Amino acid sequence: MKDASPQTIYLKDYKPFGYVVDDVHLTFKLAPNSTRVVSKITFSPNPDATDRQFRLHGEQLKLISSKINGSDVSPVMLDDGLLVDAPNETFVWEAEVEIAPEANTALEGLYMSNGMYCTQCEAEGFRKITYYPDRPDVMSVFTVRIESDLPVLLSNGNPVAQGEGWAEWHDPWPKPAYLFALVAGDLVNHPDRFVTQSGKDVELNIWVRPGDENKCAFGMEALKASMRWDEEVYGREYDLDIFNIVAVDDFNMGAMENKGLNIFNSSCVLASPETSTDANFERIEAIIAHEYFHNWTGNRITCRDWFQLCLKEGLTVYRDSQFTSDMRSAPVKRISDVIELRGRQFPEDQGPLSHPVRPESFQEINNFYTATVYEKGAEVIGMLKLLVGDDAYAKALDMYFDRHDGQACTIEDWLQVFEDATGRDLSQFKRWYSQSGTPRLAVSEKFEDGTYTLTFKQHTPPTPGQDVKEPQVLPIAVGLLAQDGTEVTPTTVLEMTEAEQSFEFSGLDAKPIPSILRGFSAPVVLERTTSREENLFLLEHDTDPFNRWEASRTLAREGLIAMITDGVGSDTLWLNALKTAVADSTLDPAYRALLLSLPTQSELAQTLFEQGVTPDPMAIWTATDTLREDMAKSWADILPALVEETKVTEAFKPDAEQSGKRALAASVLAMQTRLDGGAVAKAQFETADNMTLQLSALTCLIQADAAEDALKAFYDQWKDDRLVMDKWFGLQVGAAKPADAANCAKALTEHPDFDWKNPNRFRAVFGGLAMNHAGFHNADGSGYELLADWLIKLDAKNPQTTARMCTAFQTWKRYDADRQAKMRACLTRISETPGLSRDTTEMVSRLLG
């Protein structure tokens, strides 16, 4: 376990390591409780370093021997590594250590998952494998020998030799230790090949446990599509002879981009129509693309230090978003991304965990794999592209790859190529990387003598450690509509740089209706009072798909807030306008399904809080449930037509067309269930030939209190499929009535199939509880207590997953005094746990402020 009193690390204190690593040779003699790792590493003095201290990182290692240039040395042993007197010239360091992969429940470094050896080294897991300068700016060429009687032995790069009980791999591309990977196990492969644009023939494999071979085909097609797209859109070609993906059951993250050997959480690569939903397929496609795209934006060009994490993650998230937009529906993808941003990143930005896209300090880097670094980091890339234009963006990216290939870089390096490619001064834009919080953008308007003026005022509220905020560069995409719905001014990007700024549109015959922040062109909160009539107009006429959806979302949110605070009924004008849009068969079914999605209960709680009203989770749940009931009753006449329209008669395909129909069908089924008590859902559950239909039916039956038989049947059918069982666990908690949620979660923790040490299963239950807004925030505090109990238990085994699950408490300050007191007590109880990990200690202390 890491020291629970960690030292704060600051960006300003960066210093290069005193030595360059010329090459690395590693030999692994695998054994569950006594793996031996022999390292032979050539070091040379770093001419850019001022500190020649030879200090290597290491944790939970048993040092057997250590040598410099063949002579034994006696290092000074430290809590986090060792210190040795080293010559000020090129030398060879040799060490042998012993580790125990089977005992490594933290799933960092080398560990075992059901008899398979695997690694996770990002961010600082390599120091649990051997003594090494475990930092991203130390890059080297690796040669690896694996000795084991297991049939499949994999590492980074290309295979160079093998024999009975051993294999050797060589990675010719310099990489930092966090990209090191090793897998050894009884595995089978799903093979394929890809020919690059220059004619290189690349061997492709997805390695899985025996029995999972029939769940690899979609992932392989997604990989080949990603490779092709990266060549066509970014001009990036794959650079090794082989590309391997391995599915692992026990994994803290979604996947890892290790050079040439991507290790995936099984849930992010295994798929079949019978066991995976359309959402699973789309997520798998995106994650495979994301990890593949890291080959250039993360591997060939990596981060100088972990403060620059957004350099690889924000850019690669943006790239995988572009990919999904091209593969599926760009408007649907954009709306889905914004829902995710507002649901995860905005609360982070507005609470005690707020931090810049590039943090200034950290104690445990694992705690900064956040929505701010990933999702907001991607938004920053999108804004930059919008400001400079497509051609300049492409020119800058080519310059970035040419200039920095093989280097560990910074945000300054990234912005410099854009300045050099475009001639722009990006010093103000850089504030997006250093300034935390979500900007607020207020708008006022004036029409006079044919000139329409929009005046914007921006401000960013104080966040922890940053009381004063400077104006940001905001690209504001605006279109103007005439009263008949025609577009009088097409989308124009206004570049705002001041705290207050006005923009004029002249030559107009009448006052237009503005469509502001089209495509959500900047990650801000738009503060503009609009009438219901204007939003109804935009819902009917706006040519921008995002803002058309946004108008409906605003009407839904305002109507729900009025139901909660004033006790009024549902907004019938909005319901009728939305009904017209949803019945429009010319619109993409997936888009119509998004129109039907209501604001989340957490989003409503935040809106109330910002309006000075203490949110009542049960009142929010009741209003949302009432509105859904009213939607079903008022739309009963159009449901039969929608059922017919969304029928899929062809063989199952997880493509955009079919999945869009099934998404809309699921929304229709939810309304039908409110009218018939679950009769149609029961029939669908019993006849479904794919998981999307089966799971949507089961969800409806749970919400109708008619799922007892179906839950048993589902369990009996799928009890031997671990990934489907994660769905079974999570769905019951997430869809439970508020009063039942905590008891449901508690009962599931007592189920014999609840493996709390498996991150997927733990997240299924407790992620489901946290997402059940009114259930988690039940006034009796039972949800808080249950989660705290299990976080304390899990921390001793897996600190990383524990720390991330603590974010369920991040909005605790917006609720009433009694709920606040209960959550604070739970956080305090966690913080006072003896031996609490460094990961969780930092997270809880930040939450408590």
SVG drawing of the C-alpha trace seen along z (x, -y; Angstrom):
<svg xmlns="http://www.w3.org/2000/svg" viewBox="-55 -53 88 80">
<polyline fill="none" stroke="black" stroke-width="0.4" points="0.0,0.0 1.2,-3.5 2.0,-6.0 -1.2,-7.6 0.6,-11.0 1.7,-11.7 3.9,-14.5 2.4,-17.1 4.1,-17.3 4.1,-20.6 4.4,-21.3 6.7,-24.2 9.3,-21.9 9.8,-19.7 13.4,-18.6 14.7,-16.1 16.1,-12.8 19.8,-12.8 20.4,-10.0 19.2,-8.8 18.2,-5.2 19.9,-3.9 18.3,-0.4 16.4,2.0 16.6,5.7 14.1,7.5 13.7,11.2 10.6,12.5 10.6,15.9 6.9,16.1 5.6,17.7 2.3,16.7 3.9,15.9 7.6,15.6 8.1,14.1 11.7,13.1 12.4,10.0 16.0,9.5 16.8,6.1 19.8,5.0 19.7,1.3 22.2,-1.0 22.3,-4.5 24.2,-7.6 24.4,-11.0 21.7,-13.4 23.3,-16.6 20.1,-18.5 20.0,-17.5 21.5,-19.5 20.9,-16.7 22.9,-13.5 21.3,-11.7 20.7,-8.0 17.4,-7.3 15.1,-4.6 11.5,-4.1 10.3,-0.8 7.4,0.4 6.6,3.8 9.8,5.3 12.1,7.8 15.7,6.9 17.7,10.0 20.8,8.5 22.1,5.3 25.2,4.4 26.8,1.6 29.1,2.6 29.1,6.2 30.1,5.2 27.8,5.7 26.4,2.5 24.5,1.8 21.8,-0.7 20.2,-3.0 16.7,-1.6 13.9,-4.2 10.1,-3.9 9.5,-4.5 12.7,-3.1 16.4,-3.1 19.4,-5.4 22.9,-4.4 26.2,-6.1 26.6,-5.9 29.4,-7.0 29.1,-10.1 29.5,-8.1 27.7,-5.4 27.2,-2.3 25.1,0.8 22.7,1.3 21.6,4.9 19.1,6.0 17.1,9.0 13.9,8.6 11.1,10.9 7.4,10.0 4.1,11.8 1.6,11.2 -1.1,13.4 -1.2,11.2 -1.4,8.0 -5.1,7.1 -4.5,3.4 -4.2,4.4 -1.2,2.2 2.1,3.5 2.2,7.3 -0.8,9.1 -3.0,12.2 -6.5,12.4 -8.0,15.9 -4.6,17.6 -3.5,15.1 -0.5,12.8 -1.1,9.2 0.2,5.7 -1.2,2.2 1.6,-0.3 -0.1,-3.7 0.4,-5.8 3.0,-4.5 2.7,-0.7 6.0,0.2 7.7,-0.6 5.9,2.5 7.7,4.6 11.4,3.6 13.5,0.6 13.4,-2.0 13.0,-5.8 9.2,-5.4 8.4,-8.7 7.0,-9.5 9.9,-11.6 12.4,-8.7 12.0,-6.8 13.9,-3.8 13.9,-0.7 12.8,2.4 13.7,6.1 11.8,8.6 12.2,12.3 9.3,14.2 9.9,17.6 6.8,19.7 5.1,22.9 1.9,21.0 1.2,21.3 0.8,17.6 3.6,15.1 3.2,11.5 4.9,8.2 5.3,4.9 6.7,4.6 7.5,7.4 8.2,11.1 11.9,11.9 12.4,15.4 10.6,18.2 11.1,21.7 9.5,24.2 8.7,22.3 10.0,18.9 9.5,16.0 11.3,12.8 9.9,9.5 11.6,6.3 10.0,2.9 12.1,0.7 10.2,-2.5 11.4,-4.3 8.7,-4.4 8.3,-5.3 7.8,-2.6 4.0,-3.3 3.6,-1.8 5.2,1.5 3.0,4.5 3.2,8.3 0.6,11.0 0.9,14.7 -1.9,17.2 -3.9,19.9 -5.5,17.8 -6.9,18.2 -6.7,15.6 -9.1,14.2 -6.7,13.4 -6.9,11.0 -4.6,8.9 -4.4,5.2 -2.4,3.8 -1.4,0.2 -1.4,-2.6 2.3,-2.0 1.8,1.8 2.9,3.0 1.2,6.3 0.2,6.2 -0.8,9.2 -3.8,8.5 -4.9,10.6 -7.6,10.3 -6.6,12.7 -9.3,14.1 -10.0,16.9 -11.2,20.2 -15.0,19.8 -14.9,16.1 -13.8,16.6 -17.3,15.8 -17.2,12.3 -14.3,10.9 -15.5,10.3 -17.0,6.8 -13.9,5.7 -11.7,6.8 -13.7,4.9 -13.6,1.8 -9.8,2.1 -9.5,2.3 -11.9,-0.7 -9.8,-2.7 -6.5,-1.9 -8.1,-2.9 -9.6,-6.1 -6.4,-7.2 -4.6,-6.9 -7.3,-8.7 -8.0,-11.5 -4.8,-12.1 -2.2,-10.5 -1.0,-8.2 0.1,-4.7 0.8,-1.8 4.4,-1.2 4.9,2.4 4.5,5.9 1.9,7.0 -0.9,5.5 -2.3,7.5 -5.3,6.8 -5.9,8.9 -9.2,9.1 -8.7,9.2 -11.5,9.7 -9.9,7.8 -9.0,4.3 -9.3,1.0 -9.8,-1.0 -11.5,-0.5 -8.4,0.2 -4.7,-0.6 -2.7,-1.7 0.6,0.1 2.7,0.1 1.5,2.9 -0.1,4.8 -3.4,3.1 -4.8,4.6 -8.6,4.2 -11.2,4.7 -13.2,7.6 -16.3,5.4 -14.7,3.1 -13.8,5.6 -16.0,8.7 -19.4,8.4 -22.1,10.5 -25.8,9.6 -27.0,12.1 -24.9,10.6 -24.2,7.0 -26.5,4.0 -26.2,1.5 -24.6,-0.9 -22.0,1.8 -21.2,2.1 -20.8,-1.6 -18.7,-1.9 -16.4,0.9 -16.0,-0.7 -15.0,-4.0 -12.6,-2.5 -10.8,-0.3 -10.4,-3.4 -9.3,-5.5 -6.5,-3.1 -5.4,-2.6 -5.2,-6.3 -2.9,-6.6 -0.3,-4.9 0.6,-8.3 -1.1,-10.7 0.3,-9.2 2.9,-6.6 5.0,-8.0 4.5,-11.4 4.0,-11.1 3.8,-13.4 6.9,-15.0 5.2,-14.6 1.8,-13.6 0.7,-17.2 0.5,-17.0 -1.9,-14.1 -4.5,-16.0 -1.9,-16.3 -2.5,-12.7 -5.9,-12.0 -7.8,-15.2 -6.5,-14.9 -7.2,-11.2 -10.7,-11.6 -11.3,-14.3 -10.0,-12.0 -12.2,-9.0 -15.2,-11.4 -14.4,-12.4 -14.2,-8.7 -17.6,-7.9 -19.2,-10.9 -17.9,-9.6 -18.9,-6.0 -22.4,-6.9 -24.3,-10.1 -22.4,-13.3 -25.4,-15.2 -26.2,-12.2 -22.6,-11.8 -22.3,-15.5 -25.4,-15.6 -24.3,-12.4 -20.9,-13.9 -22.5,-17.0 -24.8,-15.0 -21.8,-13.2 -19.9,-16.4 -22.7,-18.0 -23.4,-14.9 -19.8,-14.2 -17.5,-17.1 -19.6,-20.1 -20.3,-18.8 -16.6,-18.2 -15.8,-21.7 -18.4,-23.2 -17.4,-21.2 -14.5,-20.4 -12.8,-18.3 -12.4,-21.1 -9.0,-21.4 -7.6,-22.7 -7.3,-20.6 -3.6,-20.7 -3.4,-20.6 -0.7,-22.6 -0.2,-19.9 -1.2,-16.4 -0.5,-13.9 -1.7,-10.8 -1.7,-10.9 -4.3,-8.1 -6.9,-10.6 -6.4,-12.9 -7.8,-10.5 -10.9,-12.7 -13.7,-14.0 -11.9,-17.4 -8.7,-15.9 -10.4,-13.7 -13.8,-15.3 -13.0,-18.9 -9.6,-18.3 -11.3,-17.1 -13.6,-20.2 -10.5,-22.4 -9.1,-20.6 -12.5,-21.1 -12.5,-24.8 -9.0,-25.2 -9.9,-23.4 -13.0,-25.6 -11.0,-28.8 -8.2,-28.0 -10.3,-26.1 -10.0,-22.6 -7.1,-23.2 -4.9,-25.0 -5.7,-22.2 -4.5,-19.6 -1.4,-21.6 -0.6,-22.0 -1.2,-18.3 1.2,-17.3 3.8,-19.7 3.2,-18.3 3.9,-14.7 6.9,-15.7 8.5,-17.9 7.9,-15.9 7.9,-12.2 9.8,-10.2 9.6,-13.0 7.9,-13.6 6.1,-16.9 4.2,-19.6 1.1,-21.7 3.4,-24.5 4.9,-22.3 1.3,-21.5 0.2,-25.2 3.5,-26.3 2.9,-24.2 -0.5,-25.9 1.1,-29.3 3.8,-28.4 1.2,-26.9 -1.3,-29.8 0.5,-32.9 -2.0,-33.2 -1.1,-34.2 -2.6,-31.5 -1.4,-32.9 -4.9,-33.7 -6.3,-30.5 -3.8,-28.7 -5.9,-29.7 -8.2,-26.8 -5.4,-24.6 -4.6,-26.5 -7.9,-27.9 -10.5,-25.6 -14.2,-26.0 -17.0,-26.3 -17.4,-29.8 -20.8,-31.4 -21.9,-33.2 -24.7,-35.8 -26.4,-37.2 -28.4,-40.3 -29.8,-41.5 -30.9,-44.6 -32.5,-45.3 -32.3,-48.8 -32.5,-50.1 -31.8,-46.7 -28.9,-45.9 -29.1,-43.1 -26.6,-43.2 -25.7,-40.4 -23.8,-41.3 -22.0,-38.6 -20.6,-38.8 -18.4,-36.0 -17.4,-35.1 -16.1,-32.0 -17.0,-31.5 -14.2,-30.9 -13.0,-27.3 -10.7,-25.7 -7.3,-27.5 -8.4,-29.9 -10.5,-32.9 -9.7,-35.2 -10.5,-34.2 -9.4,-35.9 -11.5,-36.1 -11.3,-33.0 -11.2,-32.8 -14.7,-31.6 -15.8,-30.5 -19.5,-31.2 -21.3,-29.6 -24.4,-31.6 -27.1,-31.4 -30.1,-33.8 -33.6,-32.6 -36.5,-34.6 -39.9,-34.5 -41.0,-31.9 -38.2,-29.6 -35.9,-30.3 -32.2,-30.9 -31.2,-34.5 -27.7,-34.2 -25.9,-30.8 -23.7,-29.6 -21.0,-32.2 -18.3,-31.6 -17.9,-34.7 -14.5,-34.9 -15.0,-36.3 -11.8,-37.4 -13.1,-40.1 -15.1,-40.0 -17.8,-41.8 -18.1,-42.0 -20.7,-42.9 -21.2,-41.6 -23.4,-43.2 -25.4,-41.7 -26.6,-44.3 -28.9,-44.5 -31.8,-42.6 -35.4,-43.3 -36.8,-42.2 -35.6,-41.2 -34.3,-37.6 -34.5,-34.7 -31.0,-33.7 -29.6,-30.2 -26.7,-30.6 -23.8,-28.2 -24.6,-25.9 -23.1,-22.5 -22.2,-23.5 -19.2,-25.3 -17.7,-26.0 -18.0,-24.2 -19.9,-27.0 -23.2,-27.5 -25.3,-29.7 -27.2,-32.2 -30.0,-33.6 -33.6,-34.1 -35.7,-32.8 -39.4,-32.6 -41.2,-29.3 -42.4,-30.5 -38.9,-31.1 -37.8,-27.6 -40.9,-26.1 -40.0,-27.9 -36.4,-26.6 -37.7,-23.1 -39.7,-23.3 -37.5,-25.2 -33.8,-25.3 -31.6,-24.0 -28.8,-23.1 -29.6,-19.6 -27.9,-20.4 -29.7,-23.6 -33.0,-22.0 -32.4,-19.3 -31.2,-22.0 -34.5,-23.9 -36.5,-20.8 -34.1,-20.0 -34.5,-23.6 -38.3,-23.3 -38.2,-20.0 -35.9,-21.3 -37.9,-24.5 -41.1,-22.5 -39.8,-20.0 -38.4,-22.8 -41.8,-24.4 -43.4,-21.1 -41.0,-20.7 -41.1,-24.3 -44.6,-25.5 -46.6,-22.2 -47.8,-22.9 -48.7,-20.2 -46.7,-19.1 -46.1,-21.7 -48.7,-20.6 -47.4,-23.0 -44.0,-21.4 -45.4,-17.9 -47.4,-18.6 -44.4,-20.1 -42.1,-17.3 -44.8,-14.8 -44.7,-16.3 -40.9,-16.1 -40.8,-12.5 -43.5,-11.5 -41.5,-13.0 -40.2,-9.9 -37.8,-12.0 -35.7,-12.5 -33.0,-10.0 -34.6,-7.6 -31.5,-7.9 -31.9,-11.7 -35.6,-11.3 -34.7,-9.0 -32.4,-11.7 -35.2,-14.2 -37.2,-11.9 -34.5,-11.8 -35.3,-14.0 -32.7,-16.0 -31.1,-13.8 -32.2,-14.1 -28.7,-15.2 -28.9,-17.9 -32.2,-19.1 -30.7,-19.1 -27.8,-21.3 -30.2,-23.7 -32.2,-24.1 -29.1,-24.6 -27.9,-27.4 -31.3,-29.0 -30.9,-29.2 -33.3,-26.3 -32.2,-23.3 -32.9,-20.3 -35.1,-17.5 -34.1,-14.3 -37.5,-12.7 -39.4,-15.7 -37.2,-15.6 -37.8,-11.9 -41.6,-12.4 -41.8,-15.2 -39.7,-13.2 -41.9,-10.1 -45.1,-12.2 -43.9,-13.8 -43.0,-10.4 -46.5,-9.2 -48.1,-12.3 -46.0,-11.7 -47.2,-8.1 -50.8,-9.1 -50.8,-12.0 -48.9,-10.2 -50.8,-6.9 -52.2,-7.6 -48.8,-7.7 -47.2,-4.8 -48.6,-2.1 -47.1,-4.0 -43.8,-4.3 -43.8,-0.6 -44.2,0.2 -41.6,-2.3 -39.0,-0.9 -39.4,2.7 -36.2,4.3 -36.9,7.3 -33.3,7.8 -30.6,9.8 -29.1,8.0 -26.5,5.4 -25.0,3.0 -24.9,0.2 -26.3,-3.3 -29.5,-2.6 -30.6,0.4 -29.4,-0.8 -31.2,-4.1 -34.4,-2.2 -33.9,-0.1 -33.1,-3.2 -36.4,-4.8 -38.2,-1.5 -36.9,-1.3 -38.3,-4.8 -41.6,-3.8 -41.6,-0.5 -41.1,-2.5 -44.3,-4.5 -46.2,-1.4 -45.3,0.2 -46.8,-2.7 -50.1,-2.1 -50.3,1.7 -48.4,2.6 -45.7,4.4 -47.6,6.8 -45.7,5.8 -42.4,5.7 -43.0,9.2 -43.7,10.5 -40.6,8.7 -38.5,10.1 -39.6,13.7 -39.0,13.5 -36.0,11.1 -33.2,12.5 -30.7,9.8 -29.5,8.2 -30.7,4.7 -34.3,5.8 -34.0,8.2 -32.5,5.6 -34.8,2.8 -37.7,5.1 -36.3,6.1 -35.7,2.5 -39.3,1.7 -40.5,4.7 -38.3,3.6 -39.8,0.1 -43.3,1.6 -42.7,3.8 -43.3,6.8 -39.8,8.2 -39.5,11.0 -39.9,13.9 -38.0,12.1 -35.0,11.4 -34.9,15.1 -35.1,16.2 -32.4,13.7 -30.1,15.0 -30.7,18.7 -30.0,17.9 -26.9,15.8 -25.4,16.9 -22.3,18.3 -21.5,15.1 -19.7,12.7 -20.3,9.6 -24.0,10.1 -24.2,10.7 -22.6,7.3 -25.7,5.9 -28.0,8.0 -26.4,6.6 -26.3,3.0 -29.7,2.8 -31.5,3.9 -29.9,1.2 -30.1,-1.6 -33.7,-1.0 -34.9,-0.4 -37.5,-2.6 -35.7,-5.2 -36.9,-3.7 -35.6,-0.2 -32.2,-1.1 -29.9,-0.8 -31.6,2.4 -31.4,3.8 -27.7,3.0 -27.1,4.5 -28.9,7.7 -26.9,8.0 -23.6,7.7 -24.7,10.9 -25.4,12.7 -22.9,15.6 -21.9,14.1 -21.0,10.7 -17.2,10.7 -16.3,7.4 -12.7,7.6 -13.6,7.5 -13.8,3.8 -16.6,4.4 -18.8,6.2 -18.1,3.6 -18.9,0.7 -22.0,2.5 -23.6,2.5 -22.2,-0.7 -22.1,-2.7 -25.8,-1.7 -26.5,-2.9 -24.7,-6.3 -26.6,-6.8 -29.9,-6.2 -30.1,-9.8 -33.1,-9.7 -32.1,-6.2 -28.5,-7.1 -29.7,-10.4 -32.5,-8.7 -33.2,-10.8 -32.3,-8.0 -28.7,-8.0 -28.6,-4.3 -27.1,-4.7 -24.3,-6.8 -23.6,-4.4 -23.6,-1.3 -21.2,-2.9 -18.8,-4.1 -18.7,-0.7 -17.7,0.9 -15.2,-1.7 -13.4,-1.2 -13.4,2.5 -12.2,2.2 -9.5,-0.3 -7.3,2.3 -7.4,4.3 -7.8,1.8 -7.1,-1.8 -7.5,-3.1 -11.1,-1.9 -11.9,-3.0 -10.7,-6.6 -12.7,-6.9 -15.9,-5.6 -15.5,-8.3 -16.7,-10.8 -20.2,-9.7 -20.0,-12.1 -18.7,-15.1 -22.0,-17.0 -22.6,-16.7 -22.6,-20.4 -25.7,-21.1 -28.2,-19.2 -30.0,-20.0 -28.2,-20.2 -29.2,-16.7 -28.0,-15.0 -24.8,-17.1 -24.1,-16.0 -24.7,-12.4 -22.3,-12.5 -19.7,-14.5 -19.8,-11.9 -19.3,-9.1 -16.4,-10.9 -14.8,-11.6 -15.2,-7.9 -13.5,-6.9 -10.7,-9.4 -10.1,-8.1 -9.7,-4.5 -6.3,-3.2 -4.0,-2.4 -6.1,-4.2 -4.4,-4.4 -2.8,-7.5 -5.2,-7.4 -8.3,-7.5 -6.7,-9.8 -6.2,-12.5 -9.6,-12.1 -11.5,-12.3 -9.5,-15.2 -10.3,-17.1 -14.0,-16.3 -14.0,-17.5 -12.2,-20.7"/>
</svg>
